[in-house]
Amino acid sequence: MQTIENTNKIINDNLAVMLYFSAPTCNVCHALKPKLLDAIEKNFDQFEIVSVDTSIEQEVAAQFGVFAIPTVLIFLDGKEFLRKSRHMSVDEVIREIKRPYDIMTS
Protein backbone atom coordinates (compact mmCIF):
# COMPACT_ATOMS: atom_id res chain seq x y z
CA MET A 1 0.00 0.00 0.00
CA GLN A 2 1.20 3.49 -0.88
CA THR A 3 1.42 6.16 1.78
CA ILE A 4 2.13 9.85 1.28
CA GLU A 5 5.51 9.36 2.98
CA ASN A 6 6.74 6.44 0.87
CA THR A 7 5.37 8.03 -2.32
CA ASN A 8 7.30 11.24 -1.58
CA LYS A 9 10.42 9.20 -0.80
CA ILE A 10 10.20 7.42 -4.16
CA ILE A 11 9.78 10.78 -5.95
CA ASN A 12 12.77 12.27 -4.14
CA ASP A 13 15.03 9.21 -4.47
CA ASN A 14 14.58 8.64 -8.22
CA LEU A 15 15.38 10.70 -11.28
CA ALA A 16 12.10 9.91 -13.07
CA VAL A 17 8.86 8.70 -11.50
CA MET A 18 5.41 8.01 -12.89
CA LEU A 19 2.46 7.87 -10.52
CA TYR A 20 -0.47 6.06 -12.10
CA PHE A 21 -3.77 6.72 -10.32
CA SER A 22 -6.60 4.30 -11.04
CA ALA A 23 -9.34 2.25 -9.40
CA PRO A 24 -10.60 -1.32 -9.87
CA THR A 25 -13.92 -0.06 -11.28
CA CYS A 26 -12.27 2.06 -14.02
CA ASN A 27 -12.29 0.27 -17.39
CA VAL A 28 -10.28 3.00 -19.13
CA CYS A 29 -7.60 2.66 -16.42
CA HIS A 30 -7.24 -1.06 -17.06
CA ALA A 31 -7.06 -0.64 -20.84
CA LEU A 32 -4.50 2.17 -20.69
CA LYS A 33 -2.18 0.91 -17.95
CA PRO A 34 -0.45 -2.04 -19.71
CA LYS A 35 0.12 0.01 -22.87
CA LEU A 36 1.52 2.96 -20.92
CA LEU A 37 3.76 0.81 -18.70
CA ASP A 38 5.11 -1.03 -21.73
CA ALA A 39 5.88 2.25 -23.55
CA ILE A 40 7.60 3.76 -20.48
CA GLU A 41 9.73 0.63 -19.99
CA LYS A 42 10.73 0.54 -23.69
CA ASN A 43 11.61 4.23 -23.96
CA PHE A 44 13.00 5.13 -20.55
CA ASP A 45 15.25 2.82 -18.56
CA GLN A 46 15.40 4.93 -15.38
CA PHE A 47 11.69 5.31 -14.65
CA GLU A 48 10.21 4.22 -11.33
CA ILE A 49 6.51 3.42 -11.76
CA VAL A 50 4.09 3.59 -8.83
CA SER A 51 0.45 2.51 -9.10
CA VAL A 52 -1.99 4.16 -6.73
CA ASP A 53 -5.44 2.62 -6.20
CA THR A 54 -7.62 5.63 -5.44
CA SER A 55 -10.34 3.45 -3.93
CA ILE A 56 -7.92 2.43 -1.15
CA GLU A 57 -5.29 5.18 -1.06
CA GLN A 58 -7.57 8.22 -1.05
CA GLU A 59 -5.15 10.25 1.08
CA VAL A 60 -2.38 9.87 -1.49
CA ALA A 61 -4.74 10.89 -4.31
CA ALA A 62 -5.90 13.93 -2.34
CA GLN A 63 -2.32 14.92 -1.46
CA PHE A 64 -1.46 15.05 -5.18
CA GLY A 65 -4.72 16.77 -6.14
CA VAL A 66 -6.01 13.82 -8.15
CA PHE A 67 -9.79 13.80 -8.50
CA ALA A 68 -10.27 12.03 -11.85
CA ILE A 69 -9.00 8.67 -13.05
CA PRO A 70 -6.97 7.59 -14.79
CA THR A 71 -4.42 10.27 -13.91
CA VAL A 72 -0.72 10.10 -14.71
CA LEU A 73 1.77 12.31 -12.89
CA ILE A 74 5.34 12.43 -14.16
CA PHE A 75 8.05 13.69 -11.84
CA LEU A 76 11.50 14.54 -13.18
CA ASP A 77 14.23 15.26 -10.66
CA GLY A 78 11.69 15.48 -7.82
CA LYS A 79 9.42 18.05 -9.51
CA GLU A 80 6.06 17.49 -11.13
CA PHE A 81 6.63 17.82 -14.85
CA LEU A 82 3.48 16.44 -16.46
CA ARG A 83 -0.11 15.79 -15.39
CA LYS A 84 -2.59 13.99 -17.63
CA SER A 85 -6.10 12.97 -16.66
CA ARG A 86 -8.81 10.94 -18.33
CA HIS A 87 -8.24 11.37 -22.07
CA MET A 88 -4.62 10.80 -23.01
CA SER A 89 -2.74 8.81 -25.58
CA VAL A 90 0.33 6.76 -24.80
CA ASP A 91 2.21 8.43 -27.68
CA GLU A 92 1.35 11.87 -26.35
CA VAL A 93 2.72 11.04 -22.87
CA ILE A 94 5.93 9.54 -24.30
CA ARG A 95 6.44 12.47 -26.67
CA GLU A 96 6.05 15.06 -23.89
CA ILE A 97 8.62 13.48 -21.57
CA LYS A 98 11.17 12.21 -24.11
CA ARG A 99 13.21 15.39 -24.63
CA PRO A 100 13.54 16.49 -20.96
CA TYR A 101 14.23 12.89 -19.93
CA ASP A 102 16.94 12.52 -22.60
CA ILE A 103 18.56 15.79 -21.49
CA MET A 104 18.55 14.68 -17.83
CA THR A 105 20.06 11.27 -18.56
CA SER A 106 22.65 12.24 -21.17
Biotite code that builds the C-alpha atoms (Angstrom):
import biotite.structure as struc

atoms = struc.array([
    struc.Atom([0.000, 0.000, 0.000], chain_id="A", res_id=1, res_name="MET", atom_name="CA", element="C"),
    struc.Atom([1.202, 3.491, -0.884], chain_id="A", res_id=2, res_name="GLN", atom_name="CA", element="C"),
    struc.Atom([1.423, 6.162, 1.780], chain_id="A", res_id=3, res_name="THR", atom_name="CA", element="C"),
    struc.Atom([2.134, 9.847, 1.284], chain_id="A", res_id=4, res_name="ILE", atom_name="CA", element="C"),
    struc.Atom([5.508, 9.360, 2.985], chain_id="A", res_id=5, res_name="GLU", atom_name="CA", element="C"),
    struc.Atom([6.740, 6.444, 0.872], chain_id="A", res_id=6, res_name="ASN", atom_name="CA", element="C"),
    struc.Atom([5.373, 8.027, -2.316], chain_id="A", res_id=7, res_name="THR", atom_name="CA", element="C"),
    struc.Atom([7.299, 11.244, -1.585], chain_id="A", res_id=8, res_name="ASN", atom_name="CA", element="C"),
    struc.Atom([10.418, 9.203, -0.800], chain_id="A", res_id=9, res_name="LYS", atom_name="CA", element="C"),
    struc.Atom([10.199, 7.421, -4.165], chain_id="A", res_id=10, res_name="ILE", atom_name="CA", element="C"),
    struc.Atom([9.778, 10.778, -5.945], chain_id="A", res_id=11, res_name="ILE", atom_name="CA", element="C"),
    struc.Atom([12.773, 12.275, -4.136], chain_id="A", res_id=12, res_name="ASN", atom_name="CA", element="C"),
    struc.Atom([15.029, 9.205, -4.467], chain_id="A", res_id=13, res_name="ASP", atom_name="CA", element="C"),
    struc.Atom([14.579, 8.640, -8.216], chain_id="A", res_id=14, res_name="ASN", atom_name="CA", element="C"),
    struc.Atom([15.384, 10.701, -11.283], chain_id="A", res_id=15, res_name="LEU", atom_name="CA", element="C"),
    struc.Atom([12.103, 9.906, -13.070], chain_id="A", res_id=16, res_name="ALA", atom_name="CA", element="C"),
    struc.Atom([8.855, 8.695, -11.501], chain_id="A", res_id=17, res_name="VAL", atom_name="CA", element="C"),
    struc.Atom([5.414, 8.007, -12.894], chain_id="A", res_id=18, res_name="MET", atom_name="CA", element="C"),
    struc.Atom([2.456, 7.869, -10.518], chain_id="A", res_id=19, res_name="LEU", atom_name="CA", element="C"),
    struc.Atom([-0.473, 6.056, -12.104], chain_id="A", res_id=20, res_name="TYR", atom_name="CA", element="C"),
    struc.Atom([-3.770, 6.722, -10.321], chain_id="A", res_id=21, res_name="PHE", atom_name="CA", element="C"),
    struc.Atom([-6.602, 4.301, -11.040], chain_id="A", res_id=22, res_name="SER", atom_name="CA", element="C"),
    struc.Atom([-9.336, 2.246, -9.402], chain_id="A", res_id=23, res_name="ALA", atom_name="CA", element="C"),
    struc.Atom([-10.597, -1.322, -9.867], chain_id="A", res_id=24, res_name="PRO", atom_name="CA", element="C"),
    struc.Atom([-13.916, -0.060, -11.283], chain_id="A", res_id=25, res_name="THR", atom_name="CA", element="C"),
    struc.Atom([-12.271, 2.062, -14.019], chain_id="A", res_id=26, res_name="CYS", atom_name="CA", element="C"),
    struc.Atom([-12.293, 0.269, -17.386], chain_id="A", res_id=27, res_name="ASN", atom_name="CA", element="C"),
    struc.Atom([-10.278, 2.996, -19.129], chain_id="A", res_id=28, res_name="VAL", atom_name="CA", element="C"),
    struc.Atom([-7.605, 2.665, -16.418], chain_id="A", res_id=29, res_name="CYS", atom_name="CA", element="C"),
    struc.Atom([-7.244, -1.064, -17.056], chain_id="A", res_id=30, res_name="HIS", atom_name="CA", element="C"),
    struc.Atom([-7.061, -0.641, -20.843], chain_id="A", res_id=31, res_name="ALA", atom_name="CA", element="C"),
    struc.Atom([-4.498, 2.170, -20.687], chain_id="A", res_id=32, res_name="LEU", atom_name="CA", element="C"),
    struc.Atom([-2.183, 0.911, -17.946], chain_id="A", res_id=33, res_name="LYS", atom_name="CA", element="C"),
    struc.Atom([-0.448, -2.042, -19.706], chain_id="A", res_id=34, res_name="PRO", atom_name="CA", element="C"),
    struc.Atom([0.117, 0.015, -22.866], chain_id="A", res_id=35, res_name="LYS", atom_name="CA", element="C"),
    struc.Atom([1.519, 2.956, -20.924], chain_id="A", res_id=36, res_name="LEU", atom_name="CA", element="C"),
    struc.Atom([3.763, 0.810, -18.697], chain_id="A", res_id=37, res_name="LEU", atom_name="CA", element="C"),
    struc.Atom([5.106, -1.029, -21.734], chain_id="A", res_id=38, res_name="ASP", atom_name="CA", element="C"),
    struc.Atom([5.877, 2.248, -23.549], chain_id="A", res_id=39, res_name="ALA", atom_name="CA", element="C"),
    struc.Atom([7.596, 3.761, -20.483], chain_id="A", res_id=40, res_name="ILE", atom_name="CA", element="C"),
    struc.Atom([9.730, 0.631, -19.991], chain_id="A", res_id=41, res_name="GLU", atom_name="CA", element="C"),
    struc.Atom([10.726, 0.537, -23.689], chain_id="A", res_id=42, res_name="LYS", atom_name="CA", element="C"),
    struc.Atom([11.605, 4.229, -23.961], chain_id="A", res_id=43, res_name="ASN", atom_name="CA", element="C"),
    struc.Atom([12.995, 5.131, -20.547], chain_id="A", res_id=44, res_name="PHE", atom_name="CA", element="C"),
    struc.Atom([15.254, 2.820, -18.556], chain_id="A", res_id=45, res_name="ASP", atom_name="CA", element="C"),
    struc.Atom([15.402, 4.925, -15.383], chain_id="A", res_id=46, res_name="GLN", atom_name="CA", element="C"),
    struc.Atom([11.690, 5.305, -14.645], chain_id="A", res_id=47, res_name="PHE", atom_name="CA", element="C"),
    struc.Atom([10.205, 4.216, -11.332], chain_id="A", res_id=48, res_name="GLU", atom_name="CA", element="C"),
    struc.Atom([6.513, 3.418, -11.756], chain_id="A", res_id=49, res_name="ILE", atom_name="CA", element="C"),
    struc.Atom([4.088, 3.585, -8.830], chain_id="A", res_id=50, res_name="VAL", atom_name="CA", element="C"),
    struc.Atom([0.450, 2.508, -9.097], chain_id="A", res_id=51, res_name="SER", atom_name="CA", element="C"),
    struc.Atom([-1.985, 4.155, -6.728], chain_id="A", res_id=52, res_name="VAL", atom_name="CA", element="C"),
    struc.Atom([-5.438, 2.621, -6.201], chain_id="A", res_id=53, res_name="ASP", atom_name="CA", element="C"),
    struc.Atom([-7.620, 5.635, -5.441], chain_id="A", res_id=54, res_name="THR", atom_name="CA", element="C"),
    struc.Atom([-10.340, 3.452, -3.931], chain_id="A", res_id=55, res_name="SER", atom_name="CA", element="C"),
    struc.Atom([-7.918, 2.427, -1.154], chain_id="A", res_id=56, res_name="ILE", atom_name="CA", element="C"),
    struc.Atom([-5.292, 5.179, -1.056], chain_id="A", res_id=57, res_name="GLU", atom_name="CA", element="C"),
    struc.Atom([-7.568, 8.220, -1.050], chain_id="A", res_id=58, res_name="GLN", atom_name="CA", element="C"),
    struc.Atom([-5.148, 10.252, 1.084], chain_id="A", res_id=59, res_name="GLU", atom_name="CA", element="C"),
    struc.Atom([-2.384, 9.867, -1.495], chain_id="A", res_id=60, res_name="VAL", atom_name="CA", element="C"),
    struc.Atom([-4.741, 10.890, -4.314], chain_id="A", res_id=61, res_name="ALA", atom_name="CA", element="C"),
    struc.Atom([-5.904, 13.929, -2.341], chain_id="A", res_id=62, res_name="ALA", atom_name="CA", element="C"),
    struc.Atom([-2.323, 14.919, -1.459], chain_id="A", res_id=63, res_name="GLN", atom_name="CA", element="C"),
    struc.Atom([-1.464, 15.054, -5.179], chain_id="A", res_id=64, res_name="PHE", atom_name="CA", element="C"),
    struc.Atom([-4.717, 16.772, -6.140], chain_id="A", res_id=65, res_name="GLY", atom_name="CA", element="C"),
    struc.Atom([-6.013, 13.823, -8.149], chain_id="A", res_id=66, res_name="VAL", atom_name="CA", element="C"),
    struc.Atom([-9.792, 13.805, -8.497], chain_id="A", res_id=67, res_name="PHE", atom_name="CA", element="C"),
    struc.Atom([-10.265, 12.030, -11.850], chain_id="A", res_id=68, res_name="ALA", atom_name="CA", element="C"),
    struc.Atom([-9.003, 8.674, -13.051], chain_id="A", res_id=69, res_name="ILE", atom_name="CA", element="C"),
    struc.Atom([-6.968, 7.588, -14.786], chain_id="A", res_id=70, res_name="PRO", atom_name="CA", element="C"),
    struc.Atom([-4.421, 10.265, -13.914], chain_id="A", res_id=71, res_name="THR", atom_name="CA", element="C"),
    struc.Atom([-0.724, 10.096, -14.705], chain_id="A", res_id=72, res_name="VAL", atom_name="CA", element="C"),
    struc.Atom([1.773, 12.306, -12.890], chain_id="A", res_id=73, res_name="LEU", atom_name="CA", element="C"),
    struc.Atom([5.336, 12.425, -14.160], chain_id="A", res_id=74, res_name="ILE", atom_name="CA", element="C"),
    struc.Atom([8.052, 13.687, -11.840], chain_id="A", res_id=75, res_name="PHE", atom_name="CA", element="C"),
    struc.Atom([11.499, 14.535, -13.183], chain_id="A", res_id=76, res_name="LEU", atom_name="CA", element="C"),
    struc.Atom([14.234, 15.260, -10.657], chain_id="A", res_id=77, res_name="ASP", atom_name="CA", element="C"),
    struc.Atom([11.691, 15.483, -7.822], chain_id="A", res_id=78, res_name="GLY", atom_name="CA", element="C"),
    struc.Atom([9.422, 18.045, -9.513], chain_id="A", res_id=79, res_name="LYS", atom_name="CA", element="C"),
    struc.Atom([6.060, 17.489, -11.128], chain_id="A", res_id=80, res_name="GLU", atom_name="CA", element="C"),
    struc.Atom([6.633, 17.818, -14.851], chain_id="A", res_id=81, res_name="PHE", atom_name="CA", element="C"),
    struc.Atom([3.480, 16.444, -16.464], chain_id="A", res_id=82, res_name="LEU", atom_name="CA", element="C"),
    struc.Atom([-0.107, 15.787, -15.386], chain_id="A", res_id=83, res_name="ARG", atom_name="CA", element="C"),
    struc.Atom([-2.590, 13.991, -17.631], chain_id="A", res_id=84, res_name="LYS", atom_name="CA", element="C"),
    struc.Atom([-6.098, 12.973, -16.663], chain_id="A", res_id=85, res_name="SER", atom_name="CA", element="C"),
    struc.Atom([-8.807, 10.936, -18.331], chain_id="A", res_id=86, res_name="ARG", atom_name="CA", element="C"),
    struc.Atom([-8.239, 11.366, -22.066], chain_id="A", res_id=87, res_name="HIS", atom_name="CA", element="C"),
    struc.Atom([-4.618, 10.797, -23.007], chain_id="A", res_id=88, res_name="MET", atom_name="CA", element="C"),
    struc.Atom([-2.744, 8.805, -25.582], chain_id="A", res_id=89, res_name="SER", atom_name="CA", element="C"),
    struc.Atom([0.334, 6.760, -24.803], chain_id="A", res_id=90, res_name="VAL", atom_name="CA", element="C"),
    struc.Atom([2.208, 8.435, -27.684], chain_id="A", res_id=91, res_name="ASP", atom_name="CA", element="C"),
    struc.Atom([1.349, 11.870, -26.347], chain_id="A", res_id=92, res_name="GLU", atom_name="CA", element="C"),
    struc.Atom([2.718, 11.041, -22.871], chain_id="A", res_id=93, res_name="VAL", atom_name="CA", element="C"),
    struc.Atom([5.930, 9.535, -24.300], chain_id="A", res_id=94, res_name="ILE", atom_name="CA", element="C"),
    struc.Atom([6.444, 12.474, -26.673], chain_id="A", res_id=95, res_name="ARG", atom_name="CA", element="C"),
    struc.Atom([6.055, 15.057, -23.892], chain_id="A", res_id=96, res_name="GLU", atom_name="CA", element="C"),
    struc.Atom([8.616, 13.476, -21.568], chain_id="A", res_id=97, res_name="ILE", atom_name="CA", element="C"),
    struc.Atom([11.168, 12.210, -24.109], chain_id="A", res_id=98, res_name="LYS", atom_name="CA", element="C"),
    struc.Atom([13.210, 15.387, -24.629], chain_id="A", res_id=99, res_name="ARG", atom_name="CA", element="C"),
    struc.Atom([13.542, 16.487, -20.964], chain_id="A", res_id=100, res_name="PRO", atom_name="CA", element="C"),
    struc.Atom([14.233, 12.892, -19.930], chain_id="A", res_id=101, res_name="TYR", atom_name="CA", element="C"),
    struc.Atom([16.940, 12.518, -22.603], chain_id="A", res_id=102, res_name="ASP", atom_name="CA", element="C"),
    struc.Atom([18.558, 15.786, -21.493], chain_id="A", res_id=103, res_name="ILE", atom_name="CA", element="C"),
    struc.Atom([18.551, 14.683, -17.829], chain_id="A", res_id=104, res_name="MET", atom_name="CA", element="C"),
    struc.Atom([20.059, 11.271, -18.559], chain_id="A", res_id=105, res_name="THR", atom_name="CA", element="C"),
    struc.Atom([22.652, 12.240, -21.175], chain_id="A", res_id=106, res_name="SER", atom_name="CA", element="C"),
])
